[in-house]
């Protein structure tokens, strides 16, 4: 597949038949950011989105500002005029009604089996195309691995773990590993700053699930008031260590190191958009000459979580479309395939 096929003649994606038609499932913090990330792109056109109560689709393209306004004021894209529909089965309805080559799944993985159930829904629907998730837990990616053959048979190219961590930082580790003959350690430390937790409810609940004494079920069952009370106790900070993060299984599957050599932790500040620390990944190994060294890849402090998740997600979606158009289906991780830059 040449990059030519992604190049548009005119600069607007709307009405441009060569732009890849994409959809976003989930229209919370990341889903809305995804719509904004796509707006200036000409190689992709955002035509479909779903939230828990409804969906919207328009083959000519959706307007991010209008969609975000309706979602924030009325609670669902289903109220969007004229492209919205309310539905209690929004994902299934969107799959049936929209013509989309690839979806970014910006959905909560609550319970921990939810994303795998969505993947099964796509398989059963007969839809063919590219799916990208930004899932975080090792056990969630393991469920996807079990679906590998079914995805392949269904003609779906599924890119898993394609956010920031896992995602961008895992891919950076895979790249950095090339300097070494042997990898000793991959250490991911993230700093996230968001102005208020309500903008990213699922992300924060899923992070709470990693705290001592909590698990996914408990975090999922917490009311917003209970989350707020917990954050009041911690001064708005979540400090996380030794998280169950799929960077480990992804690097193991890519043959780079064993999963127990990978550690992930970080600090989330839910009351300040400034990062509490600089997100980085350190890759320590031994070169062929016997030198022990560490590469460090640090994200710019000005880059937000949304930028570092949605950018890679669409970069992997573009890579997935390339694979899909060549007839390559099945499951891939962010450590296995290079993301492609979406223009
Ligand atoms: P959010 O809570 O802000 O929004 C979730 C959205 O999903 C809402 O629009 C909701 O209506 C919709 N939704 C829920 N159930 C649905 C259903 N059954 N059908 C259709 N829509 C449904 O979520 P968020 O904070 O944007 O997080 C999304 C996901 O991204 C989380 O799973 C989070 O862990 C993940 N994430 C990954 C990374 C990474 O680096 N890999 C970073 C941040 C977040």
Boltz pocket constraint, residues with backbone or C-beta under 6 A from the ligand:
constraints:
  - pocket:
      binder: B
      contacts: [[A, 25], [A, 26], [A, 27], [A, 28], [A, 29], [A, 30], [A, 31], [A, 50], [A, 51], [A, 52], [A, 53], [A, 54], [A, 75], [A, 90], [A, 91], [A, 105], [A, 106], [A, 107], [A, 108], [A, 109], [A, 134], [A, 135], [A, 136], [A, 161], [A, 162], [A, 163], [A, 164], [A, 165], [A, 166], [A, 167], [A, 198], [A, 199], [A, 200], [A, 201], [A, 202], [A, 203], [A, 204], [A, 206], [A, 305], [A, 308], [A, 309]]
      max_distance: 6.0
